[in-house]
Amino acid sequence: MHELSIAMSIVDMAQEEAERRNVHIEAVHLELGALSGVVKEALLFSFEIACDGTPLQGSRLVVKDVPIEVFCPACNMPKTLASMQWFYCPDCGTPTFEVIHGKELVITALELKQ
């Protein structure tokens, strides 16, 4: 389960920032793309385990799901895919391979308490 190592990295980065600012972290906000290869539920569970015994114990991991957005060359516009199995424009049916969003695994914010 690689989600545990990802969760541990998130906790390490958040802990470093908390120590640097001398604050307590209440929540870590994360954007998670559908193509990131990370299972959201496993990451949430792993985050709790990774926080155990650290200053982040009791903090929350808030995950924003990022859908797959591709660029359609025929429509000349970004389009959101309904499924990760078919990389076709949902409007015109043109195959598309240019992924704009959906691969994210990014910490976007920390909720702090001083």
N, C-alpha and C positions, 0 to 999 in steps of 0.2 A: 504494500500500500504506500505509494509515493506521496500521497496526501499528507501523511505524518511528517515526512521530511520538509514538505512545503510549509506546513503549519509551524514547524519548529523554526524555520527561517523567518517566517512572519513574526513570530514571538521574539526572536533575537533582534530583528530590526526595530520592532516597536519598543523593546526594552532599552536598546541603545538610545533611541530618541527620548524616551522617558527620563533616563539618567542624565542625558545631556541638558534637558530643560528643567530637571528636578520637579517632575509632575507625575501624577498617577494616570494611567490610561484606563478609561472606562470602556472604550470600544475601538475596534479597528475596522475601517470601511474598506471594502475590496470590490473591484470590478472583475467579474469572472465570465469570460467568453465561452460560448458553446463549443468552440473548437480548441479550447485550452488543454484538453486532455485530463482535466481535473473533475472529479465527481464532487459536486457541491455538498451533499450530505456527508460524505466521507471527510471532506475538509472541515466542516463544522464540528464533527465528532473529534477529529484529530486536533483541532485547535484547543478544545477543552483539555485534552490530554497534555498537549504541549505547554499549556499555561499552568498546569498543576505544579505547585511548589515554587512558582515564580511570582514576581511583583504583578504580573498580569492575571493572576488567578482571580476568577470571578468576572473578568472582562468579557465583552461580547465580540463576535465576529459578524459584521453586517455585510452581507454579500448582495451586490447588485448584479443580476444576470444580464449579460450583453448578448443580444441575438446576433446571428450571422448576417452581416450586411456586405453585399457584393456590388461591383460596378458592372452594369449592363452596357455592353458596347453598342447594342442596337438602339436602346432607349436613351443612351448617353446620360444615365442617371444612376445614383445608388438605389439598390433595392434590397429589402429584407427578405431573406429566404424563410419559407415555412418549415423546411426540413433540412437537416444537414446531410441527407442522403442524395439530394438532387440539386446540383449546382446549375440550375436553369432560372432565367428571369421569370418571376411569378406572373408577369404581365404579358410578355411577348413570347416566352419559351426559348429564347436564345441561350445557348450554353454560356456560362460565365465562370471565370476562374480567378478574377481579381478580388481578393478578400479585403474589405475595408475595415470591418470590425468583426470580432468573434473569437480572436485568439488571445484576448486580454487576460492577464493575471497580474493586476496592478493594485497596490495599496493607494487609495485616493485620499484618505483622511484618517486622523486619529481624534477621538473624543477624549479630551483631557480634563483632569480635575487637579487643581493645585492645592 
